[in-house]
Every structure is written in structure tokens, then in C-alpha cells.
Amino acid sequence: MAGANAYAGKFVGNDFVLPQHKPKKIINPTVVVYRKSLPAFSPAFVETTAADKLQPSEAINNFLSSKLLHRLIIILLCLAIVAGGSVVAMQNHLLATVKYTAADIEHRIATKINPSSGFVLPPNSEVIESSVLSPEMNAIENQLININLSGVIVNPTPANVTSWLTTSAGPKIGTTVLTVKQPALMTYLNSVVQTYNHQPINQVTVAHPNEPDATIIKGVNGINYTIQPGLTHSLSSQILSANGASVTMSSSSIPFTVTNKPPFAKLLEVDTTTKRMYAWQDGQLINTFLVTAGAPATPTPLGQFKIFSKYLVQNMTGYNADGTRYYQPNVQWINYFYQSDAIHGNYWRPANVFGNINTSHGCVGVVNSDAEWIYNWAPIGTTVIVHQ
């Protein structure tokens, strides 16, 4: 066999070379190309010189158009005919096989598979020289990242970014693969979304006997932020560039509804304009009182509060609008709802003040009999809404 092989020719490129012709030596292999191999009649990857480079698509086309492949197909068709098989079926099978082989080669090239090592670069990754890994990661971790939620900007901390990164061995010695972990990044984005998502605040407009309707809670639409498909991959690419990153969360509005029933177990509603106070229980109006609220120079604060402290009797002191001090002893049935402001009994004002004139330093005063009822009905935690 050795003697026979000595006289055998061989393929170099697409040419058959006789023994007396010495083929050009292959030096400095630089690219991977698709070539045919004579013994196995199958595609193979070989290294060649710059002078003999073939583009992947050119190499595939050369193989598909070669006389060797054509002869092989003719032989197989003849065998199929002899065996009683279908020429068309055999031809379709061969063409499908050839197409699969060509597509597979193109796929291997496009996905950066190294045919000798089998290395595949993971998604959301980059290969970094290990010698510069530390400064590269430092730049990635400390870059400015903006997450925009309808104009509200959230900036992840370097510690946040660090928690999204992981490293693994590179395709060759001295390289490292740096990857942005999608589950970790998604967990962070979900936490941001949940922080800024909010349900709507429904508007409450109530009816008062012999008085205009009043909106005691203004409606506010809710908002729902979502993480769009592909956002984490886009953000990962920006992060790995270390040049700063910016993404905008998509959002949708959740409209509020309007109701005429206060959503509280118990509510004290104070209208400083009509000088009335209303007691609501489970959405039903159960009592009404005439009040004297804060004078124009010392108004009662507007808003929603809760009773936080109660006293049966107390001596009250403070400052008048002109800076002088006042002292009021034995004030009864006291319900503090905001700082030093309270709903309490007022025994020093004449009866015709209540419901007609605001005279207090900010408190809401009622006659003592009404104050006692309120004190016994409204526990600590009862909602107080003051509006005009």
C-alpha cells in the first residue's frame, strides 16, 4: 500500500495534482474556510494562507458546484434506479442534505463557533483580555445608567451593576468572558417597576343636606410600568459598552372612578367654608355639627389626617396672630389630628359663632355637648378630612 500511495495524486484546492508537482507550502494559516476533503468526500475545515483564502459562501458554492459532487449524485441515482427506488425522491433527499450542510456551515460562521474548540460566545457577553478585566469592570460598574419612568429618573448604584455581572473562561488563554446575568437584571428592573407602580385614587364627592356637594378626595389616575420585550438585552449591550446607558419604561394609565361614599369605617369631614362638620360611618352620613374653625390669620390646615391623641380635659396655651400668648383652661373632649390642632369643646364662644364665624387658632371648635359625642364616637386612628 505504501508503494501505491507514493504514486497517487491528491487534491490541492479544487485541482488534482500529480506526484511530480510539488504543491505550494501552507504557511501562516490565518483564516478558517470550507474546503472539500478527497478521502471522505465531505466538508471539512482546514487552515490555509492569505494567498489561498476563500470566503465561506465561496467555499460552499465551490463544493456544491464541483464535478466530484455531481459524479457522486449520478452514482447514487443509478443505484436508486437499480434498486427500484424513486429518482425524484432520491434527488430531493440529496438536495435537502446538501442544503442542510450549507445552512449549517453558514450558521456556524454567523454564531462565531470555533470549529476546533466548540466555543460559543454566550448572549449578552463580551470577551475581554484578562489583563484589563479589572479596570474594564470598574468602568462598567461606575458608568451613569438612567432608567426613565415618566420623567422620574432612577440611577442604579455600582453595587447594583456588580450584582448583574458574572465572568467565565474565555475562548483562549488570557481572555475572560464578561456576561450580564439576565435574571439578576430583570429582578432589579421589576423592583423599580413595583416601587413606582400605583393604583388610582378614586374621587369621592359627597352630598350634604341643604349644602352643595363637596369633593373630599380628589381623583388621581394610577400608573402601571412594564418591561418591554428585549429591553434587558438592549440595556445589557449598553452596559457592556461602559459609555453610559439609558432606557425608558413603557407605561399605561389606570383611570380613577368617582364615588359618593367615603371609603372609611369612620370619617370626620370638616368644611371650613360652610363651617360644618360631618360624621360618616361605613359610607353613611350619621351626624352633622356647627363649628368654628381657624380664623383667616390662623387657618385650620387642609388635607387628610388621623386622630393621634385624645384628652378628656386640658389647659391650652399658645400664641395669637399678633405674637401675644393666650391661655385657655379646662378645655374638654380633645381629639388631636395635626400637630397642636384638635377637634374639641369650646365653652367660651357664644352659640351664634358656631356655623357662622371662624375664630380659632387652627383648632375646630364645637359646643361641649357635640364635642363629647365626637370624643366617644371617634377612636384614635379615625380619619379627619379638612377642606374648603
C-alpha positions as CSV (number, residue, x, y, z in Angstrom):
1,M,0.0,0.0,0.0
2,A,2.9,2.4,0.7
3,G,4.1,2.0,-2.8
4,A,0.7,2.6,-4.3
5,N,0.2,5.7,-2.2
6,A,3.6,7.0,-3.4
7,Y,2.2,7.3,-7.0
8,A,-1.2,8.7,-6.0
9,G,-2.1,12.2,-6.8
10,K,-4.1,14.4,-4.4
11,F,-6.4,17.4,-4.4
12,V,-5.0,20.9,-3.7
13,G,-7.8,23.4,-3.6
14,N,-10.1,22.3,-6.4
15,D,-7.2,20.9,-8.6
16,F,-5.9,17.4,-8.8
17,V,-2.1,17.5,-8.5
18,L,0.2,14.7,-9.9
19,P,3.1,13.4,-7.8
20,Q,5.8,15.2,-9.8
21,H,4.2,18.6,-9.0
22,K,5.1,19.8,-5.6
23,P,2.2,21.8,-4.1
24,K,2.7,25.2,-2.6
25,K,3.6,25.0,1.1
26,I,0.9,26.2,3.5
27,I,2.3,28.8,5.9
28,N,0.9,31.3,8.4
29,P,-2.6,29.9,8.5
30,T,-4.9,32.9,9.2
31,V,-8.5,32.0,8.3
32,V,-11.0,29.2,8.6
33,V,-12.6,28.2,5.3
34,Y,-14.8,25.5,3.9
35,R,-13.0,23.0,1.7
36,K,-13.6,19.5,0.3
37,S,-11.5,16.6,1.5
38,L,-10.9,13.8,-1.0
39,P,-10.8,10.7,1.2
40,A,-14.2,11.3,2.9
41,F,-16.0,13.3,0.2
42,S,-17.3,15.6,3.0
43,P,-17.0,19.2,4.1
44,A,-14.1,20.0,6.4
45,F,-12.4,23.0,8.0
46,V,-8.8,23.4,7.0
47,E,-6.4,26.3,7.5
48,T,-4.8,28.0,4.5
49,T,-2.7,31.0,3.7
50,A,-3.8,34.5,2.9
51,A,-3.0,33.9,-0.8
52,D,-5.4,31.0,-0.9
53,K,-8.3,32.4,1.3
54,L,-11.9,31.6,0.3
55,Q,-14.9,33.3,1.8
56,P,-17.3,30.9,3.5
57,S,-20.0,31.4,0.9
58,E,-17.5,31.0,-2.0
59,A,-16.2,27.8,-0.4
60,I,-19.7,26.4,-0.1
61,N,-20.6,27.3,-3.6
62,N,-17.3,25.6,-4.9
63,F,-18.2,22.4,-3.2
64,L,-21.8,22.4,-4.4
65,S,-20.7,23.0,-8.0
66,S,-17.7,20.6,-8.0
67,K,-17.6,17.7,-10.5
68,L,-16.9,15.3,-7.6
69,L,-20.3,16.1,-6.0
70,H,-22.0,15.8,-9.4
71,R,-20.5,12.4,-10.0
72,L,-21.5,11.2,-6.6
73,I,-25.1,12.2,-7.2
74,I,-25.1,10.4,-10.6
75,I,-23.8,7.2,-8.9
76,L,-26.4,7.3,-6.2
77,L,-29.2,7.9,-8.7
78,C,-28.1,4.9,-10.7
79,L,-28.1,2.8,-7.5
80,A,-31.6,4.0,-6.7
81,I,-32.9,3.1,-10.2
82,V,-31.3,-0.4,-10.0
83,A,-32.9,-0.9,-6.5
84,G,-36.3,0.2,-7.9
85,G,-36.4,3.4,-5.9
86,S,-37.8,6.8,-7.0
87,V,-35.3,9.0,-8.8
88,V,-37.3,12.1,-7.8
89,A,-37.4,11.0,-4.1
90,M,-33.6,10.3,-4.1
91,Q,-32.8,13.6,-5.8
92,N,-35.0,15.5,-3.3
93,H,-33.3,13.7,-0.4
94,L,-29.8,14.6,-1.8
95,L,-30.7,18.2,-2.4
96,A,-32.1,18.5,1.1
97,T,-28.9,17.0,2.6
98,V,-26.8,19.4,0.6
99,K,-28.9,22.4,1.6
100,Y,-28.7,21.4,5.3
101,T,-25.0,21.2,5.1
102,A,-24.7,24.6,3.5
103,A,-27.0,26.2,6.0
104,D,-25.2,24.6,8.9
105,I,-21.9,26.0,7.8
106,E,-23.3,29.5,7.4
107,H,-24.9,29.1,10.9
108,R,-21.6,28.1,12.4
109,I,-19.9,31.1,10.9
110,A,-22.7,33.6,11.9
111,T,-22.8,32.4,15.5
112,K,-19.0,32.6,16.0
113,I,-18.5,28.9,16.7
114,N,-14.8,28.0,16.7
115,P,-14.9,24.6,14.9
116,S,-11.8,23.4,16.6
117,S,-12.8,24.3,20.2
118,G,-16.6,24.4,20.0
119,F,-16.6,27.8,21.9
120,V,-19.8,29.8,21.6
121,L,-20.0,33.3,23.0
122,P,-23.0,33.5,25.3
123,P,-25.7,36.1,24.7
124,N,-25.2,39.5,26.4
125,S,-21.5,38.9,26.8
126,E,-18.1,40.1,25.5
127,V,-14.6,38.7,25.5
128,I,-12.1,40.8,27.4
129,E,-8.3,40.4,27.8
130,S,-7.8,39.2,31.4
131,S,-5.1,41.8,31.9
132,V,-7.6,44.7,31.6
133,L,-10.6,42.9,33.2
134,S,-10.4,44.9,36.5
135,P,-10.4,48.4,35.0
136,E,-13.0,47.4,32.4
137,M,-15.3,46.1,35.1
138,N,-14.7,49.3,37.2
139,A,-15.7,51.4,34.2
140,I,-18.8,49.3,33.6
141,E,-19.9,49.4,37.3
142,N,-19.4,53.2,37.7
143,Q,-21.0,54.4,34.5
144,L,-24.2,56.5,34.6
145,I,-27.3,54.4,34.0
146,N,-30.6,56.2,33.6
147,I,-33.9,54.4,34.0
148,N,-36.7,56.8,33.0
149,L,-40.2,56.3,34.4
150,S,-42.4,59.1,33.0
151,G,-39.7,61.7,33.9
152,V,-38.6,60.2,37.1
153,I,-35.0,59.0,36.7
154,V,-33.7,56.1,38.7
155,N,-29.9,55.5,38.8
156,P,-28.7,52.1,39.8
157,T,-25.7,52.1,42.1
158,P,-22.3,50.5,41.3
159,A,-23.2,47.7,43.7
160,N,-26.4,47.1,41.7
161,V,-24.5,46.8,38.5
162,T,-21.9,44.5,40.1
163,S,-24.7,42.1,41.1
164,W,-25.7,41.8,37.4
165,L,-22.2,40.7,36.2
166,T,-20.5,37.3,36.1
167,T,-17.3,36.0,34.5
168,S,-16.2,32.8,32.9
169,A,-13.2,31.4,31.0
170,G,-12.6,32.9,27.6
171,P,-12.0,31.1,24.2
172,K,-8.3,31.2,24.7
173,I,-5.7,31.6,27.5
174,G,-5.6,35.2,28.8
175,T,-9.2,36.0,28.0
176,T,-12.3,36.3,30.1
177,V,-16.0,36.3,29.1
178,L,-18.0,39.0,30.9
179,T,-21.7,38.4,30.9
180,V,-24.7,40.4,32.1
181,K,-26.9,38.0,34.0
182,Q,-30.5,38.4,32.7
183,P,-32.3,37.1,35.7
184,A,-30.4,39.4,38.1
185,L,-31.0,42.4,35.8
186,M,-34.7,41.5,35.4
187,T,-35.1,41.2,39.2
188,Y,-33.7,44.7,39.7
189,L,-35.9,46.2,37.0
190,N,-39.0,44.5,38.5
191,S,-38.2,46.0,41.9
192,V,-38.0,49.5,40.3
193,V,-41.3,49.0,38.4
194,Q,-43.1,47.8,41.6
195,T,-41.8,50.8,43.5
196,Y,-43.3,53.3,41.0
197,N,-46.5,51.4,40.0
198,H,-49.5,52.7,41.9
199,Q,-53.2,52.1,41.9
200,P,-55.6,55.0,41.1
201,I,-57.0,57.2,44.0
202,N,-60.7,57.2,43.4
203,Q,-62.5,60.5,43.7
204,V,-65.0,60.9,46.5
205,T,-67.7,63.5,46.0
206,V,-70.3,63.5,48.8
207,A,-73.8,65.1,49.2
208,H,-74.7,67.2,52.2
209,P,-78.3,68.1,53.3
210,N,-79.1,71.6,52.3
211,E,-75.5,72.2,51.2
212,P,-73.6,71.9,47.9
213,D,-71.9,68.6,47.1
214,A,-68.2,68.5,48.1
215,T,-65.3,66.6,46.7
216,I,-63.4,65.5,49.8
217,I,-60.9,63.3,47.9
218,K,-59.6,64.4,44.5
219,G,-59.2,61.6,42.0
220,V,-55.8,60.6,40.7
221,N,-55.1,58.2,37.9
222,G,-52.9,55.2,38.6
223,I,-50.0,54.1,36.5
224,N,-48.6,50.7,35.5
225,Y,-45.0,50.4,34.2
226,T,-43.9,47.4,32.2
227,I,-40.6,45.9,31.0
228,Q,-40.8,45.7,27.2
229,P,-39.6,42.5,25.4
230,G,-35.9,42.9,24.5
231,L,-35.3,45.7,26.9
232,T,-32.9,43.7,29.1
233,H,-30.8,42.7,26.0
234,S,-30.7,46.3,24.8
235,L,-29.7,47.5,28.3
236,S,-27.1,44.8,28.6
237,S,-25.4,45.8,25.4
238,Q,-25.2,49.4,26.6
239,I,-23.9,48.4,30.0
240,L,-21.1,46.3,28.4
241,S,-20.0,49.3,26.3
242,A,-19.2,51.3,29.5
243,N,-20.3,54.5,27.8
244,G,-23.4,55.1,29.9
245,A,-26.9,53.6,29.4
246,S,-30.4,54.8,29.2
247,V,-33.8,53.1,28.9
248,T,-37.4,54.3,29.2
249,M,-40.0,52.1,30.8
250,S,-43.3,51.9,28.9
251,S,-46.4,52.8,31.0
252,S,-50.1,52.8,30.9
253,S,-52.6,54.9,32.8
254,I,-55.2,53.4,35.1
255,P,-58.2,55.8,35.3
256,F,-59.8,56.6,38.6
257,T,-63.5,56.3,39.3
258,V,-65.9,58.6,41.1
259,T,-67.9,57.5,44.2
260,N,-70.3,59.3,46.6
261,K,-69.4,57.0,49.6
262,P,-66.3,57.8,51.7
263,P,-64.1,54.7,51.9
264,F,-63.6,54.8,55.6
265,A,-65.1,53.0,58.6
266,K,-65.4,56.3,60.3
267,L,-64.7,59.8,59.0
268,L,-64.9,63.3,60.3
269,E,-65.3,65.8,57.4
270,V,-64.7,69.5,58.2
271,D,-65.8,72.1,55.7
272,T,-64.2,75.4,56.7
273,T,-66.3,77.4,54.2
274,T,-69.7,76.3,55.3
275,K,-68.5,75.9,58.9
276,R,-69.9,72.4,59.2
277,M,-68.6,69.1,60.3
278,Y,-70.0,65.7,59.2
279,A,-69.6,62.3,60.8
280,W,-69.6,59.4,58.3
281,Q,-69.7,55.7,59.2
282,D,-69.3,53.0,56.6
283,G,-70.2,55.5,53.8
284,Q,-73.3,56.8,55.5
285,L,-73.8,60.3,57.0
286,I,-74.9,59.9,60.6
287,N,-74.4,63.3,62.2
288,T,-73.8,67.0,61.5
289,F,-72.2,69.7,63.6
290,L,-71.8,73.5,63.5
291,V,-68.2,74.5,64.0
292,T,-65.8,77.5,64.4
293,A,-62.6,76.7,62.6
294,G,-59.3,78.7,62.2
295,A,-59.5,82.4,61.7
296,P,-58.1,83.9,58.5
297,A,-54.8,84.7,60.2
298,T,-54.5,81.3,61.8
299,P,-56.4,78.9,59.5
300,T,-57.1,75.2,60.1
301,P,-54.7,73.1,57.9
302,L,-56.3,71.5,54.9
303,G,-55.9,67.8,54.0
304,Q,-56.4,64.3,55.2
305,F,-55.3,63.4,58.8
306,K,-55.9,60.9,61.5
307,I,-56.7,61.4,65.2
308,F,-53.4,60.5,67.0
309,S,-54.1,61.6,70.6
310,K,-57.1,62.2,72.9
311,Y,-57.6,64.0,76.2
312,L,-60.7,64.4,78.4
313,V,-59.6,67.8,79.7
314,Q,-56.6,70.0,79.2
315,N,-55.3,73.6,79.7
316,M,-54.4,75.0,76.3
317,T,-51.8,77.7,75.6
318,G,-50.2,79.2,72.5
319,Y,-49.7,82.4,70.5
320,N,-52.1,84.8,69.0
321,A,-51.6,86.1,65.4
322,D,-50.1,89.3,66.9
323,G,-47.5,87.3,68.9
324,T,-49.1,87.6,72.3
325,R,-49.8,84.5,74.3
326,Y,-53.2,83.0,75.1
327,Y,-54.2,80.6,77.9
328,Q,-57.4,78.7,77.9
329,P,-58.1,76.4,81.0
330,N,-60.2,73.3,81.2
331,V,-60.8,72.6,77.5
332,Q,-62.8,69.3,77.2
333,W,-63.2,66.4,74.8
334,I,-59.9,66.9,72.9
335,N,-59.0,65.0,69.7
336,Y,-55.6,66.0,68.2
337,F,-55.3,65.3,64.5
338,Y,-52.4,67.5,63.3
339,Q,-49.6,68.9,65.5
340,S,-51.3,71.2,68.0
341,D,-54.6,71.4,66.1
342,A,-57.6,69.4,67.5
343,I,-61.3,69.0,67.5
344,H,-62.5,70.0,70.9
345,G,-65.2,71.6,73.0
346,N,-65.4,75.4,73.1
347,Y,-67.3,76.9,76.1
348,W,-66.0,80.5,75.8
349,R,-67.7,81.5,72.5
350,P,-71.3,82.4,72.2
351,A,-73.6,79.9,70.4
352,N,-74.2,82.2,67.4
353,V,-70.4,81.9,66.5
354,F,-70.7,78.2,65.6
355,G,-71.6,77.7,62.0
356,N,-71.1,81.5,61.2
357,I,-67.6,82.7,62.1
358,N,-64.1,81.1,62.1
359,T,-62.4,82.3,65.3
360,S,-59.9,79.8,66.5
361,H,-56.1,79.5,66.3
362,G,-56.4,76.5,64.0
363,C,-58.5,74.1,66.0
364,V,-62.0,73.0,65.2
365,G,-64.3,74.0,68.0
366,V,-67.8,72.7,68.7
367,V,-70.1,73.1,71.7
368,N,-69.3,70.8,74.5
369,S,-72.3,68.5,74.0
370,D,-71.2,67.9,70.5
371,A,-67.6,67.5,71.5
372,E,-68.5,64.8,74.0
373,W,-70.4,62.8,71.3
374,I,-67.4,63.1,68.9
375,Y,-64.9,62.1,71.6
376,N,-66.8,58.9,72.5
377,W,-67.5,58.0,68.8
378,A,-64.1,58.7,67.2
379,P,-61.3,56.5,68.4
380,I,-57.6,57.1,67.8
381,G,-56.9,56.4,64.1
382,T,-60.2,58.0,62.9
383,T,-59.7,59.8,59.5
384,V,-60.2,63.6,59.5
385,I,-60.5,65.4,56.2
386,V,-60.5,69.2,56.2
387,H,-61.5,71.1,53.0
388,Q,-62.8,74.5,51.9
